[in-house]
Amino acid sequence: MAHFEPPIHWNDYEDIALKLYEKFGDDFSESKIYRIRFTDLLEWVLTLPNFTGTREESNEGHLEMIQSAWVYEWRDNQK
C-alpha cells in the first residue's frame, strides 16, 4: 500500500524544511541557507512534492520561517 503524504501548505514550515533538507542535504550550510535569495527559495518550495500552496499565497514572513526551520533541520543532522 502506498504511503499517503498529506498536502503541504505555506505554514507547514517544518515539513517544508525537511523536504528541502532531503532535496539538498549538506549542499547548504547554515550560512548558505541564510544567503539564499527569496526568489530562489520560493521556486524550490513551489516544486516540492505534495506542496499545494500557490505563489500568490507566499510572503516574506513565510519564507523567513522556512529558512529558519531549514537551518534547524540542517543543525539536527550535523550531530
mmCIF file of the N, C-alpha and C atoms, coordinates in Angstrom:
data_MODEL
# 
_entry.id   MODEL 
# 
loop_
_atom_site.group_PDB 
_atom_site.id 
_atom_site.type_symbol 
_atom_site.label_atom_id 
_atom_site.label_alt_id 
_atom_site.label_comp_id 
_atom_site.label_asym_id 
_atom_site.label_entity_id 
_atom_site.label_seq_id 
_atom_site.pdbx_PDB_ins_code 
_atom_site.Cartn_x 
_atom_site.Cartn_y 
_atom_site.Cartn_z 
_atom_site.occupancy 
_atom_site.B_iso_or_equiv 
_atom_site.pdbx_formal_charge 
_atom_site.auth_seq_id 
_atom_site.auth_comp_id 
_atom_site.auth_asym_id 
_atom_site.auth_atom_id 
_atom_site.pdbx_PDB_model_num 
ATOM 1   N N  . MET A 1 1  ? 0.844  -1.189 0.000  1.00 0.00 ? 1  MET A N  1 
ATOM 2   C CA . MET A 1 1  ? 0.000  0.000  0.000  1.00 0.00 ? 1  MET A CA 1 
ATOM 3   C C  . MET A 1 1  ? 0.886  1.249  0.000  1.00 0.00 ? 1  MET A C  1 
ATOM 4   N N  . ALA A 1 2  ? 0.559  2.196  -0.824 1.00 0.00 ? 2  ALA A N  1 
ATOM 5   C CA . ALA A 1 2  ? 1.355  3.411  -0.922 1.00 0.00 ? 2  ALA A CA 1 
ATOM 6   C C  . ALA A 1 2  ? 1.220  4.249  0.334  1.00 0.00 ? 2  ALA A C  1 
ATOM 7   N N  . HIS A 1 3  ? 2.316  4.865  0.716  1.00 0.00 ? 3  HIS A N  1 
ATOM 8   C CA . HIS A 1 3  ? 2.309  5.736  1.885  1.00 0.00 ? 3  HIS A CA 1 
ATOM 9   C C  . HIS A 1 3  ? 1.691  7.074  1.499  1.00 0.00 ? 3  HIS A C  1 
ATOM 10  N N  . PHE A 1 4  ? 0.664  7.476  2.230  1.00 0.00 ? 4  PHE A N  1 
ATOM 11  C CA . PHE A 1 4  ? -0.006 8.735  1.914  1.00 0.00 ? 4  PHE A CA 1 
ATOM 12  C C  . PHE A 1 4  ? 0.681  9.881  2.633  1.00 0.00 ? 4  PHE A C  1 
ATOM 13  N N  . GLU A 1 5  ? 1.057  10.887 1.889  1.00 0.00 ? 5  GLU A N  1 
ATOM 14  C CA . GLU A 1 5  ? 1.616  12.086 2.496  1.00 0.00 ? 5  GLU A CA 1 
ATOM 15  C C  . GLU A 1 5  ? 0.610  13.205 2.345  1.00 0.00 ? 5  GLU A C  1 
ATOM 16  N N  . PRO A 1 6  ? 0.245  13.834 3.462  1.00 0.00 ? 6  PRO A N  1 
ATOM 17  C CA . PRO A 1 6  ? -0.734 14.918 3.376  1.00 0.00 ? 6  PRO A CA 1 
ATOM 18  C C  . PRO A 1 6  ? -0.154 16.103 2.611  1.00 0.00 ? 6  PRO A C  1 
ATOM 19  N N  . PRO A 1 7  ? -1.025 16.911 2.040  1.00 0.00 ? 7  PRO A N  1 
ATOM 20  C CA . PRO A 1 7  ? -0.541 18.094 1.325  1.00 0.00 ? 7  PRO A CA 1 
ATOM 21  C C  . PRO A 1 7  ? 0.186  19.049 2.264  1.00 0.00 ? 7  PRO A C  1 
ATOM 22  N N  . ILE A 1 8  ? 1.151  19.766 1.718  1.00 0.00 ? 8  ILE A N  1 
ATOM 23  C CA . ILE A 1 8  ? 1.933  20.726 2.495  1.00 0.00 ? 8  ILE A CA 1 
ATOM 24  C C  . ILE A 1 8  ? 1.517  22.128 2.068  1.00 0.00 ? 8  ILE A C  1 
ATOM 25  N N  . HIS A 1 9  ? 1.324  22.990 3.060  1.00 0.00 ? 9  HIS A N  1 
ATOM 26  C CA . HIS A 1 9  ? 0.937  24.381 2.794  1.00 0.00 ? 9  HIS A CA 1 
ATOM 27  C C  . HIS A 1 9  ? 2.041  25.314 3.279  1.00 0.00 ? 9  HIS A C  1 
ATOM 28  N N  . TRP A 1 10 ? 1.898  26.608 3.023  1.00 0.00 ? 10 TRP A N  1 
ATOM 29  C CA . TRP A 1 10 ? 2.924  27.590 3.364  1.00 0.00 ? 10 TRP A CA 1 
ATOM 30  C C  . TRP A 1 10 ? 3.270  27.605 4.846  1.00 0.00 ? 10 TRP A C  1 
ATOM 31  N N  . ASN A 1 11 ? 2.293  27.339 5.713  1.00 0.00 ? 11 ASN A N  1 
ATOM 32  C CA . ASN A 1 11 ? 2.592  27.429 7.146  1.00 0.00 ? 11 ASN A CA 1 
ATOM 33  C C  . ASN A 1 11 ? 3.116  26.118 7.737  1.00 0.00 ? 11 ASN A C  1 
ATOM 34  N N  . ASP A 1 12 ? 3.351  25.108 6.908  1.00 0.00 ? 12 ASP A N  1 
ATOM 35  C CA . ASP A 1 12 ? 3.945  23.847 7.382  1.00 0.00 ? 12 ASP A CA 1 
ATOM 36  C C  . ASP A 1 12 ? 5.468  23.948 7.298  1.00 0.00 ? 12 ASP A C  1 
ATOM 37  N N  . TYR A 1 13 ? 6.013  24.881 8.077  1.00 0.00 ? 13 TYR A N  1 
ATOM 38  C CA . TYR A 1 13 ? 7.433  25.216 7.948  1.00 0.00 ? 13 TYR A CA 1 
ATOM 39  C C  . TYR A 1 13 ? 8.363  24.031 8.148  1.00 0.00 ? 13 TYR A C  1 
ATOM 40  N N  . GLU A 1 14 ? 8.078  23.226 9.192  1.00 0.00 ? 14 GLU A N  1 
ATOM 41  C CA . GLU A 1 14 ? 8.958  22.087 9.469  1.00 0.00 ? 14 GLU A CA 1 
ATOM 42  C C  . GLU A 1 14 ? 8.923  21.065 8.337  1.00 0.00 ? 14 GLU A C  1 
ATOM 43  N N  . ASP A 1 15 ? 7.730  20.821 7.805  1.00 0.00 ? 15 ASP A N  1 
ATOM 44  C CA . ASP A 1 15 ? 7.607  19.859 6.704  1.00 0.00 ? 15 ASP A CA 1 
ATOM 45  C C  . ASP A 1 15 ? 8.364  20.346 5.469  1.00 0.00 ? 15 ASP A C  1 
ATOM 46  N N  . ILE A 1 16 ? 8.227  21.634 5.180  1.00 0.00 ? 16 ILE A N  1 
ATOM 47  C CA . ILE A 1 16 ? 8.932  22.204 4.030  1.00 0.00 ? 16 ILE A CA 1 
ATOM 48  C C  . ILE A 1 16 ? 10.434 22.117 4.252  1.00 0.00 ? 16 ILE A C  1 
ATOM 49  N N  . ALA A 1 17 ? 10.876 22.467 5.459  1.00 0.00 ? 17 ALA A N  1 
ATOM 50  C CA . ALA A 1 17 ? 12.307 22.428 5.777  1.00 0.00 ? 17 ALA A CA 1 
ATOM 51  C C  . ALA A 1 17 ? 12.862 21.021 5.613  1.00 0.00 ? 17 ALA A C  1 
ATOM 52  N N  . LEU A 1 18 ? 12.110 20.028 6.074  1.00 0.00 ? 18 LEU A N  1 
ATOM 53  C CA . LEU A 1 18 ? 12.549 18.634 5.942  1.00 0.00 ? 18 LEU A CA 1 
ATOM 54  C C  . LEU A 1 18 ? 12.690 18.253 4.475  1.00 0.00 ? 18 LEU A C  1 
ATOM 55  N N  . LYS A 1 19 ? 11.713 18.638 3.671  1.00 0.00 ? 19 LYS A N  1 
ATOM 56  C CA . LYS A 1 19 ? 11.769 18.323 2.234  1.00 0.00 ? 19 LYS A CA 1 
ATOM 57  C C  . LYS A 1 19 ? 12.957 19.011 1.570  1.00 0.00 ? 19 LYS A C  1 
ATOM 58  N N  . LEU A 1 20 ? 13.223 20.264 1.948  1.00 0.00 ? 20 LEU A N  1 
ATOM 59  C CA . LEU A 1 20 ? 14.360 20.984 1.369  1.00 0.00 ? 20 LEU A CA 1 
ATOM 60  C C  . LEU A 1 20 ? 15.669 20.321 1.795  1.00 0.00 ? 20 LEU A C  1 
ATOM 61  N N  . TYR A 1 21 ? 15.728 19.897 3.060  1.00 0.00 ? 21 TYR A N  1 
ATOM 62  C CA . TYR A 1 21 ? 16.948 19.228 3.519  1.00 0.00 ? 21 TYR A CA 1 
ATOM 63  C C  . TYR A 1 21 ? 17.135 17.900 2.788  1.00 0.00 ? 21 TYR A C  1 
ATOM 64  N N  . GLU A 1 22 ? 16.039 17.168 2.604  1.00 0.00 ? 22 GLU A N  1 
ATOM 65  C CA . GLU A 1 22 ? 16.124 15.893 1.880  1.00 0.00 ? 22 GLU A CA 1 
ATOM 66  C C  . GLU A 1 22 ? 16.585 16.130 0.440  1.00 0.00 ? 22 GLU A C  1 
ATOM 67  N N  . LYS A 1 23 ? 16.150 17.232 -0.147 1.00 0.00 ? 23 LYS A N  1 
ATOM 68  C CA . LYS A 1 23 ? 16.487 17.543 -1.535 1.00 0.00 ? 23 LYS A CA 1 
ATOM 69  C C  . LYS A 1 23 ? 17.942 17.996 -1.676 1.00 0.00 ? 23 LYS A C  1 
ATOM 70  N N  . PHE A 1 24 ? 18.386 18.877 -0.787 1.00 0.00 ? 24 PHE A N  1 
ATOM 71  C CA . PHE A 1 24 ? 19.706 19.485 -0.938 1.00 0.00 ? 24 PHE A CA 1 
ATOM 72  C C  . PHE A 1 24 ? 20.761 18.944 0.021  1.00 0.00 ? 24 PHE A C  1 
ATOM 73  N N  . GLY A 1 25 ? 20.332 18.245 1.078  1.00 0.00 ? 25 GLY A N  1 
ATOM 74  C CA . GLY A 1 25 ? 21.290 17.673 2.025  1.00 0.00 ? 25 GLY A CA 1 
ATOM 75  C C  . GLY A 1 25 ? 22.231 18.715 2.578  1.00 0.00 ? 25 GLY A C  1 
ATOM 76  N N  . ASP A 1 26 ? 23.518 18.388 2.572  1.00 0.00 ? 26 ASP A N  1 
ATOM 77  C CA . ASP A 1 26 ? 24.509 19.292 3.144  1.00 0.00 ? 26 ASP A CA 1 
ATOM 78  C C  . ASP A 1 26 ? 25.112 20.231 2.104  1.00 0.00 ? 26 ASP A C  1 
ATOM 79  N N  . ASP A 1 27 ? 24.456 20.352 0.934  1.00 0.00 ? 27 ASP A N  1 
ATOM 80  C CA . ASP A 1 27 ? 24.910 21.326 -0.068 1.00 0.00 ? 27 ASP A CA 1 
ATOM 81  C C  . ASP A 1 27 ? 24.827 22.737 0.507  1.00 0.00 ? 27 ASP A C  1 
ATOM 82  N N  . PHE A 1 28 ? 23.858 22.940 1.414  1.00 0.00 ? 28 PHE A N  1 
ATOM 83  C CA . PHE A 1 28 ? 23.691 24.254 2.023  1.00 0.00 ? 28 PHE A CA 1 
ATOM 84  C C  . PHE A 1 28 ? 23.966 24.166 3.512  1.00 0.00 ? 28 PHE A C  1 
ATOM 85  N N  . SER A 1 29 ? 24.970 24.903 3.960  1.00 0.00 ? 29 SER A N  1 
ATOM 86  C CA . SER A 1 29 ? 25.251 25.018 5.389  1.00 0.00 ? 29 SER A CA 1 
ATOM 87  C C  . SER A 1 29 ? 24.376 26.144 5.947  1.00 0.00 ? 29 SER A C  1 
ATOM 88  N N  . GLU A 1 30 ? 24.473 26.344 7.246  1.00 0.00 ? 30 GLU A N  1 
ATOM 89  C CA . GLU A 1 30 ? 23.650 27.382 7.890  1.00 0.00 ? 30 GLU A CA 1 
ATOM 90  C C  . GLU A 1 30 ? 23.835 28.747 7.223  1.00 0.00 ? 30 GLU A C  1 
ATOM 91  N N  . SER A 1 31 ? 25.074 29.158 7.009  1.00 0.00 ? 31 SER A N  1 
ATOM 92  C CA . SER A 1 31 ? 25.303 30.489 6.432  1.00 0.00 ? 31 SER A CA 1 
ATOM 93  C C  . SER A 1 31 ? 24.791 30.556 4.992  1.00 0.00 ? 31 SER A C  1 
ATOM 94  N N  . LYS A 1 32 ? 24.924 29.450 4.249  1.00 0.00 ? 32 LYS A N  1 
ATOM 95  C CA . LYS A 1 32 ? 24.430 29.443 2.869  1.00 0.00 ? 32 LYS A CA 1 
ATOM 96  C C  . LYS A 1 32 ? 22.907 29.493 2.829  1.00 0.00 ? 32 LYS A C  1 
ATOM 97  N N  . ILE A 1 33 ? 22.254 28.795 3.751  1.00 0.00 ? 33 ILE A N  1 
ATOM 98  C CA . ILE A 1 33 ? 20.784 28.814 3.793  1.00 0.00 ? 33 ILE A CA 1 
ATOM 99  C C  . ILE A 1 33 ? 20.296 30.251 3.988  1.00 0.00 ? 33 ILE A C  1 
ATOM 100 N N  . TYR A 1 34 ? 20.958 30.978 4.889  1.00 0.00 ? 34 TYR A N  1 
ATOM 101 C CA . TYR A 1 34 ? 20.526 32.355 5.156  1.00 0.00 ? 34 TYR A CA 1 
ATOM 102 C C  . TYR A 1 34 ? 20.854 33.304 4.012  1.00 0.00 ? 34 TYR A C  1 
ATOM 103 N N  . ARG A 1 35 ? 21.714 32.881 3.084  1.00 0.00 ? 35 ARG A N  1 
ATOM 104 C CA . ARG A 1 35 ? 22.043 33.747 1.942  1.00 0.00 ? 35 ARG A CA 1 
ATOM 105 C C  . ARG A 1 35 ? 21.214 33.427 0.697  1.00 0.00 ? 35 ARG A C  1 
ATOM 106 N N  . ILE A 1 36 ? 20.358 32.410 0.778  1.00 0.00 ? 36 ILE A N  1 
ATOM 107 C CA . ILE A 1 36 ? 19.525 32.053 -0.383 1.00 0.00 ? 36 ILE A CA 1 
ATOM 108 C C  . ILE A 1 36 ? 18.564 33.202 -0.669 1.00 0.00 ? 36 ILE A C  1 
ATOM 109 N N  . ARG A 1 37 ? 18.491 33.571 -1.928 1.00 0.00 ? 37 ARG A N  1 
ATOM 110 C CA . ARG A 1 37 ? 17.535 34.627 -2.307 1.00 0.00 ? 37 ARG A CA 1 
ATOM 111 C C  . ARG A 1 37 ? 16.114 34.090 -2.180 1.00 0.00 ? 37 ARG A C  1 
ATOM 112 N N  . PHE A 1 38 ? 15.214 34.932 -1.724 1.00 0.00 ? 38 PHE A N  1 
ATOM 113 C CA . PHE A 1 38 ? 13.821 34.514 -1.553 1.00 0.00 ? 38 PHE A CA 1 
ATOM 114 C C  . PHE A 1 38 ? 13.206 34.095 -2.880 1.00 0.00 ? 38 PHE A C  1 
ATOM 115 N N  . THR A 1 39 ? 13.654 34.701 -3.978 1.00 0.00 ? 39 THR A N  1 
ATOM 116 C CA . THR A 1 39 ? 13.105 34.315 -5.275 1.00 0.00 ? 39 THR A CA 1 
ATOM 117 C C  . THR A 1 39 ? 13.455 32.852 -5.576 1.00 0.00 ? 39 THR A C  1 
ATOM 118 N N  . ASP A 1 40 ? 14.674 32.428 -5.230 1.00 0.00 ? 40 ASP A N  1 
ATOM 119 C CA . ASP A 1 40 ? 15.073 31.031 -5.433 1.00 0.00 ? 40 ASP A CA 1 
ATOM 120 C C  . ASP A 1 40 ? 14.329 30.110 -4.478 1.00 0.00 ? 40 ASP A C  1 
ATOM 121 N N  . LEU A 1 41 ? 14.276 30.499 -3.213 1.00 0.00 ? 41 LEU A N  1 
ATOM 122 C CA . LEU A 1 41 ? 13.603 29.686 -2.202 1.00 0.00 ? 41 LEU A CA 1 
ATOM 123 C C  . LEU A 1 41 ? 12.143 29.460 -2.592 1.00 0.00 ? 41 LEU A C  1 
ATOM 124 N N  . LEU A 1 42 ? 11.498 30.513 -3.061 1.00 0.00 ? 42 LEU A N  1 
ATOM 125 C CA . LEU A 1 42 ? 10.100 30.422 -3.486 1.00 0.00 ? 42 LEU A CA 1 
ATOM 126 C C  . LEU A 1 42 ? 9.934  29.372 -4.581 1.00 0.00 ? 42 LEU A C  1 
ATOM 127 N N  . GLU A 1 43 ? 10.809 29.412 -5.584 1.00 0.00 ? 43 GLU A N  1 
ATOM 128 C CA . GLU A 1 43 ? 10.720 28.449 -6.688 1.00 0.00 ? 43 GLU A CA 1 
ATOM 129 C C  . GLU A 1 43 ? 10.918 27.019 -6.186 1.00 0.00 ? 43 GLU A C  1 
ATOM 130 N N  . TRP A 1 44 ? 11.877 26.827 -5.290 1.00 0.00 ? 44 TRP A N  1 
ATOM 131 C CA . TRP A 1 44 ? 12.149 25.473 -4.766 1.00 0.00 ? 44 TRP A CA 1 
ATOM 132 C C  . TRP A 1 44 ? 10.961 24.938 -3.988 1.00 0.00 ? 44 TRP A C  1 
ATOM 133 N N  . VAL A 1 45 ? 10.367 25.787 -3.150 1.00 0.00 ? 45 VAL A N  1 
ATOM 134 C CA . VAL A 1 45 ? 9.214  25.346 -2.360 1.00 0.00 ? 45 VAL A CA 1 
ATOM 135 C C  . VAL A 1 45 ? 8.060  24.964 -3.278 1.00 0.00 ? 45 VAL A C  1 
ATOM 136 N N  . LEU A 1 46 ? 7.807  25.781 -4.296 1.00 0.00 ? 46 LEU A N  1 
ATOM 137 C CA . LEU A 1 46 ? 6.688  25.520 -5.202 1.00 0.00 ? 46 LEU A CA 1 
ATOM 138 C C  . LEU A 1 46 ? 6.842  24.186 -5.944 1.00 0.00 ? 46 LEU A C  1 
ATOM 139 N N  . THR A 1 47 ? 8.078  23.701 -6.104 1.00 0.00 ? 47 THR A N  1 
ATOM 140 C CA . THR A 1 47 ? 8.290  22.447 -6.839 1.00 0.00 ? 47 THR A CA 1 
ATOM 141 C C  . THR A 1 47 ? 8.394  21.229 -5.928 1.00 0.00 ? 47 THR A C  1 
ATOM 142 N N  . LEU A 1 48 ? 8.237  21.407 -4.612 1.00 0.00 ? 48 LEU A N  1 
ATOM 143 C CA . LEU A 1 48 ? 8.314  20.257 -3.701 1.00 0.00 ? 48 LEU A CA 1 
ATOM 144 C C  . LEU A 1 48 ? 7.119  19.328 -3.918 1.00 0.00 ? 48 LEU A C  1 
ATOM 145 N N  . PRO A 1 49 ? 7.343  18.019 -3.785 1.00 0.00 ? 49 PRO A N  1 
ATOM 146 C CA . PRO A 1 49 ? 6.220  17.075 -3.896 1.00 0.00 ? 49 PRO A CA 1 
ATOM 147 C C  . PRO A 1 49 ? 5.184  17.357 -2.806 1.00 0.00 ? 49 PRO A C  1 
ATOM 148 N N  . ASN A 1 50 ? 3.933  17.265 -3.147 1.00 0.00 ? 50 ASN A N  1 
ATOM 149 C CA . ASN A 1 50 ? 2.810  17.456 -2.210 1.00 0.00 ? 50 ASN A CA 1 
ATOM 150 C C  . ASN A 1 50 ? 2.626  18.883 -1.736 1.00 0.00 ? 50 ASN A C  1 
ATOM 151 N N  . PHE A 1 51 ? 3.397  19.830 -2.288 1.00 0.00 ? 51 PHE A N  1 
ATOM 152 C CA . PHE A 1 51 ? 3.184  21.223 -1.883 1.00 0.00 ? 51 PHE A CA 1 
ATOM 153 C C  . PHE A 1 51 ? 1.998  21.776 -2.657 1.00 0.00 ? 51 PHE A C  1 
ATOM 154 N N  . THR A 1 52 ? 1.010  22.292 -1.920 1.00 0.00 ? 52 THR A N  1 
ATOM 155 C CA . THR A 1 52 ? -0.224 22.737 -2.564 1.00 0.00 ? 52 THR A CA 1 
ATOM 156 C C  . THR A 1 52 ? -0.430 24.244 -2.482 1.00 0.00 ? 52 THR A C  1 
ATOM 157 N N  . GLY A 1 53 ? 0.507  24.948 -1.835 1.00 0.00 ? 53 GLY A N  1 
ATOM 158 C CA . GLY A 1 53 ? 0.375  26.398 -1.757 1.00 0.00 ? 53 GLY A CA 1 
ATOM 159 C C  . GLY A 1 53 ? 0.612  27.023 -3.121 1.00 0.00 ? 53 GLY A C  1 
ATOM 160 N N  . THR A 1 54 ? 0.250  28.279 -3.253 1.00 0.00 ? 54 THR A N  1 
ATOM 161 C CA . THR A 1 54 ? 0.456  28.982 -4.518 1.00 0.00 ? 54 THR A CA 1 
ATOM 162 C C  . THR A 1 54 ? 1.460  30.114 -4.327 1.00 0.00 ? 54 THR A C  1 
ATOM 163 N N  . ARG A 1 55 ? 2.004  30.558 -5.442 1.00 0.00 ? 55 ARG A N  1 
ATOM 164 C CA . ARG A 1 55 ? 2.933  31.687 -5.434 1.00 0.00 ? 55 ARG A CA 1 
ATOM 165 C C  . ARG A 1 55 ? 2.273  32.917 -4.790 1.00 0.00 ? 55 ARG A C  1 
ATOM 166 N N  . GLU A 1 56 ? 0.989  33.128 -5.086 1.00 0.00 ? 56 GLU A N  1 
ATOM 167 C CA . GLU A 1 56 ? 0.275  34.305 -4.586 1.00 0.00 ? 56 GLU A CA 1 
ATOM 168 C C  . GLU A 1 56 ? 0.125  34.284 -3.057 1.00 0.00 ? 56 GLU A C  1 
ATOM 169 N N  . GLU A 1 57 ? 0.076  33.084 -2.474 1.00 0.00 ? 57 GLU A N  1 
ATOM 170 C CA . GLU A 1 57 ? -0.091 32.975 -1.011 1.00 0.00 ? 57 GLU A CA 1 
ATOM 171 C C  . GLU A 1 57 ? 1.226  33.178 -0.266 1.00 0.00 ? 57 GLU A C  1 
ATOM 172 N N  . SER A 1 58 ? 2.315  33.181 -0.994 1.00 0.00 ? 58 SER A N  1 
ATOM 173 C CA . SER A 1 58 ? 3.619  33.325 -0.370 1.00 0.00 ? 58 SER A CA 1 
ATOM 174 C C  . SER A 1 58 ? 3.836  34.749 0.133  1.00 0.00 ? 58 SER A C  1 
ATOM 175 N N  . ASN A 1 59 ? 4.616  34.873 1.194  1.00 0.00 ? 59 ASN A N  1 
ATOM 176 C CA . ASN A 1 59 ? 5.039  36.208 1.626  1.00 0.00 ? 59 ASN A CA 1 
ATOM 177 C C  . ASN A 1 59 ? 6.392  36.090 2.324  1.00 0.00 ? 59 ASN A C  1 
ATOM 178 N N  . GLU A 1 60 ? 6.985  37.226 2.603  1.00 0.00 ? 60 GLU A N  1 
ATOM 179 C CA . GLU A 1 60 ? 8.321  37.240 3.183  1.00 0.00 ? 60 GLU A CA 1 
ATOM 180 C C  . GLU A 1 60 ? 8.365  36.529 4.530  1.00 0.00 ? 60 GLU A C  1 
ATOM 181 N N  . GLY A 1 61 ? 7.303  36.691 5.304  1.00 0.00 ? 61 GLY A N  1 
ATOM 182 C CA . GLY A 1 61 ? 7.233  36.035 6.615  1.00 0.00 ? 61 GLY A CA 1 
ATOM 183 C C  . GLY A 1 61 ? 7.317  34.524 6.493  1.00 0.00 ? 61 GLY A C  1 
ATOM 184 N N  . HIS A 1 62 ? 6.576  33.957 5.553  1.00 0.00 ? 62 HIS A N  1 
ATOM 185 C CA . HIS A 1 62 ? 6.631  32.509 5.328  1.00 0.00 ? 62 HIS A CA 1 
ATOM 186 C C  . HIS A 1 62 ? 8.045  32.079 4.948  1.00 0.00 ? 62 HIS A C  1 
ATOM 187 N N  . LEU A 1 63 ? 8.657  32.826 4.033  1.00 0.00 ? 63 LEU A N  1 
ATOM 188 C CA . LEU A 1 63 ? 9.978  32.447 3.541  1.00 0.00 ? 63 LEU A CA 1 
ATOM 189 C C  . LEU A 1 63 ? 11.031 32.548 4.651  1.00 0.00 ? 63 LEU A C  1 
ATOM 190 N N  . GLU A 1 64 ? 10.900 33.551 5.521  1.00 0.00 ? 64 GLU A N  1 
ATOM 191 C CA . GLU A 1 64 ? 11.826 33.675 6.652  1.00 0.00 ? 64 GLU A CA 1 
ATOM 192 C C  . GLU A 1 64 ? 11.669 32.491 7.600  1.00 0.00 ? 64 GLU A C  1 
ATOM 193 N N  . MET A 1 65 ? 10.427 32.100 7.856  1.00 0.00 ? 65 MET A N  1 
ATOM 194 C CA . MET A 1 65 ? 10.177 30.963 8.756  1.00 0.00 ? 65 MET A CA 1 
ATOM 195 C C  . MET A 1 65 ? 10.705 29.663 8.155  1.00 0.00 ? 65 MET A C  1 
ATOM 196 N N  . ILE A 1 66 ? 10.547 29.505 6.847  1.00 0.00 ? 66 ILE A N  1 
ATOM 197 C CA . ILE A 1 66 ? 11.059 28.314 6.167  1.00 0.00 ? 66 ILE A CA 1 
ATOM 198 C C  . ILE A 1 66 ? 12.579 28.277 6.264  1.00 0.00 ? 66 ILE A C  1 
ATOM 199 N N  . GLN A 1 67 ? 13.211 29.419 6.057  1.00 0.00 ? 67 GLN A N  1 
ATOM 200 C CA . GLN A 1 67 ? 14.670 29.500 6.164  1.00 0.00 ? 67 GLN A CA 1 
ATOM 201 C C  . GLN A 1 67 ? 15.132 29.078 7.553  1.00 0.00 ? 67 GLN A C  1 
ATOM 202 N N  . SER A 1 68 ? 14.496 29.621 8.581  1.00 0.00 ? 68 SER A N  1 
ATOM 203 C CA . SER A 1 68 ? 14.870 29.287 9.955  1.00 0.00 ? 68 SER A CA 1 
ATOM 204 C C  . SER A 1 68 ? 14.668 27.807 10.245 1.00 0.00 ? 68 SER A C  1 
ATOM 205 N N  . ALA A 1 69 ? 13.536 27.276 9.809  1.00 0.00 ? 69 ALA A N  1 
ATOM 206 C CA . ALA A 1 69 ? 13.250 25.857 10.043 1.00 0.00 ? 69 ALA A CA 1 
ATOM 207 C C  . ALA A 1 69 ? 14.266 24.978 9.324  1.00 0.00 ? 69 ALA A C  1 
ATOM 208 N N  . TRP A 1 70 ? 14.680 25.395 8.124  1.00 0.00 ? 70 TRP A N  1 
ATOM 209 C CA . TRP A 1 70 ? 15.674 24.644 7.357  1.00 0.00 ? 70 TRP A CA 1 
ATOM 210 C C  . TRP A 1 70 ? 17.009 24.632 8.092  1.00 0.00 ? 70 TRP A C  1 
ATOM 211 N N  . VAL A 1 71 ? 17.384 25.775 8.671  1.00 0.00 ? 71 VAL A N  1 
ATOM 212 C CA . VAL A 1 71 ? 18.628 25.844 9.449  1.00 0.00 ? 71 VAL A CA 1 
ATOM 213 C C  . VAL A 1 71 ? 18.561 24.874 10.628 1.00 0.00 ? 71 VAL A C  1 
ATOM 214 N N  . TYR A 1 72 ? 17.434 24.846 11.340 1.00 0.00 ? 72 TYR A N  1 
ATOM 215 C CA . TYR A 1 72 ? 17.296 23.920 12.465 1.00 0.00 ? 72 TYR A CA 1 
ATOM 216 C C  . TYR A 1 72 ? 17.384 22.474 11.987 1.00 0.00 ? 72 TYR A C  1 
ATOM 217 N N  . GLU A 1 73 ? 16.770 22.188 10.866 1.00 0.00 ? 73 GLU A N  1 
ATOM 218 C CA . GLU A 1 73 ? 16.810 20.830 10.288 1.00 0.00 ? 73 GLU A CA 1 
ATOM 219 C C  . GLU A 1 73 ? 18.252 20.466 9.944  1.00 0.00 ? 73 GLU A C  1 
ATOM 220 N N  . TRP A 1 74 ? 18.979 21.388 9.338  1.00 0.00 ? 74 TRP A N  1 
ATOM 221 C CA . TRP A 1 74 ? 20.381 21.165 8.983  1.00 0.00 ? 74 TRP A CA 1 
ATOM 222 C C  . TRP A 1 74 ? 21.204 20.905 10.241 1.00 0.00 ? 74 TRP A C  1 
ATOM 223 N N  . ARG A 1 75 ? 21.006 21.750 11.270 1.00 0.00 ? 75 ARG A N  1 
ATOM 224 C CA . ARG A 1 75 ? 21.750 21.581 12.532 1.00 0.00 ? 75 ARG A CA 1 
ATOM 225 C C  . ARG A 1 75 ? 21.482 20.217 13.152 1.00 0.00 ? 75 ARG A C  1 
ATOM 226 N N  . ASP A 1 76 ? 20.221 19.806 13.161 1.00 0.00 ? 76 ASP A N  1 
ATOM 227 C CA . ASP A 1 76 ? 19.857 18.500 13.748 1.00 0.00 ? 76 ASP A CA 1 
ATOM 228 C C  . ASP A 1 76 ? 20.593 17.364 13.072 1.00 0.00 ? 76 ASP A C  1 
ATOM 229 N N  . ASN A 1 77 ? 20.881 17.519 11.801 1.00 0.00 ? 77 ASN A N  1 
ATOM 230 C CA . ASN A 1 77 ? 21.530 16.448 11.039 1.00 0.00 ? 77 ASN A CA 1 
ATOM 231 C C  . ASN A 1 77 ? 23.046 16.504 11.099 1.00 0.00 ? 77 ASN A C  1 
ATOM 232 N N  . GLN A 1 78 ? 23.598 17.488 11.803 1.00 0.00 ? 78 GLN A N  1 
ATOM 233 C CA . GLN A 1 78 ? 25.045 17.591 11.920 1.00 0.00 ? 78 GLN A CA 1 
ATOM 234 C C  . GLN A 1 78 ? 25.595 16.854 13.130 1.00 0.00 ? 78 GLN A C  1 
ATOM 235 N N  . LYS A 1 79 ? 24.703 16.355 13.983 1.00 0.00 ? 79 LYS A N  1 
ATOM 236 C CA . LYS A 1 79 ? 25.134 15.699 15.232 1.00 0.00 ? 79 LYS A CA 1 
ATOM 237 C C  . LYS A 1 79 ? 25.731 14.329 14.977 1.00 0.00 ? 79 LYS A C  1 
# 
